[in-house]
C-alpha cells in the first residue's frame, strides 16, 4: 500500500523542512518503520546512477578521449546530439506508460533491459563497428534511462510524507548524482587497471551490466502498486501509444495551467542550456587546451575532476537548499541560484585556467542543483498524480532538448580548443536575464494570487480535462 502523506498544515513553501535539518530528515526517511518503499527507491536510484556514471565515462573514453580520435567542437556536439536528441521522442511514450503501468514494474524491467543492451554495446566494441552502429547501441541504453528517471520522480511522492518532500527531493536526486560521479571514478579505475583500448572499455561495460541488474533487484522489493499511478486512464495503452502526441499535449497543458510549476520549468530549461554549453566547453578545454591533444588520458582525468567537483557542488546543494528554504520561498532560492550562476561564470570562467575553472564547476553544480531541487518540488506539488508521469516526462524531454540545443550552439560558436570569451559572456548573460525574469514573475504572482498551502489540492479546471 502506498504511503499517503497527510497535509502538514504549513502556510508557505518553505515549511516542509521546518521539522528538521536535511541529515535529520534523511535519517528519518532511511530508518522510519513505514518508509520501506522510499529506502528501496533510494537504493534503486543510487545503484542505477552509479551504473550511469560508469557507462557515460566509458562512452567518453571510447568516443572522445581515444588516442586515435581528434575531438572538435562539432564532433563532441554530434556525440551529445546523437545520444540526447532521440530522448525527446522516447519521452512522450514513457509518460503514457508511466501513467498506466505500475511504476515499480517499469523500474525493474527498464533496468534489466539496460543491462542486456550494455552487453550488446560491449559486443559492438569488440567487433570494432563504426561509430554510427555504436551510437545506436548506446542510444538504446540511454533511452531506457528516460523511463527510469521519470519514473523515479513520479514515484517519489508516494513514498514520503508531504512535509519531507523538499528534503527527499534534495536527497534522492542529489545522492543519485553523487553516485553517478562515483561511477565515473569506477570507470576510470577499471580503465587504469586494464590499460587503454577496447579491452578497458569492455571491462567497464561488464561492470555497468552487473550494476544495472543490481538496481533492478533493489526495485523488486517494492510492492507492485506502491508507486502508483493511483488511477488508470480509460483509454487503452495501445490506443494511447497511437495518440502519443495528445498525451504530451495533455501533460504540457496541465503544466501550463499551473504557472508556479510552468515558470520554474522554463527557468530550469534555460539553465540547462547554459550548463550544457559550459560542459562542452570544459570538455574541449581539457581535451585540447589545458593538455596536449596527443595525450588524451590526462585530459580525461582533468575533465573527470571537473565533473567530480560539480557533483560535489550537487552534494553541498542537498545540504544547503533545505536550510535556505526554511527561511526563503522556493521561488526566491531559484532566483538566487540563477544569479549566482551568472556571477560564477564571469568570475571563474573568463580566466580560462584550470584552478578557477574547477572552483567554478563546484559553485555551478551547487547553484544548478539547488534550482532543480526547488523546481522538482514545485512541479510535484502543483500537478495531479494522474498527470504526474506525463508532466515529468515532458519536463525530462525539454530538459534534454535544452542540452541538445546547447550542443548545436557549441558546435557553431566554440573553437576546437574550447576557449571563447564571447561564449562565456553569453552564458553569464543568459543566467542573469532568466534569473531576473523569474524573480520578477514570481514576486508579481505572489502579490496577485492569494496564498494557499503548497500541498493543498489544486482547484479543478472550469472545463473537463482531456483524456
Buried (B, 14 or more C-beta within 10 A) or exposed (E): EBBEBEEBEBEBBBBBBBBBBBEEBBEBBEEBEEBBBBBBBBBBBBBBBBBBBBBBBBBBBBBBBBEEEBBBBBBBBBBBBBBBBBBBEBBBBBBBBBBBBBBBBBBBBBBBBBBBBBBBBBEBBEEEBEBEEBBBBBBBBBBBBBBBBBBBBBBBBBBBBBBBBBBBBBBBBBBBBBBBBBBBBBBBEBBEEBEBBBEBBBBBBBBBBEBBBBBBBBBBBBEEBBBBBEEEBEBEEEEBEEEBEBBBBBBBBBBEBBBBBBBBBBBBBBBBBBBBBBBBBBBBBBBBBBBEBEEBBBBBBBBBBBBBBBBBBBBBBBBBBBEBBBEBBBBBBBBBBBBBBBBBBBBBBBEBEBEBBBBBBBBBBBBBBBBBBBBBBBBBBBBBBBBBBBBBBBBBBBBBBBBBBBBBBBBEBBEBBBBBEEBBBBBBBBBBEBBBBBBEBBBEEBEEEEEEBBBEEBEEEEEEEEE
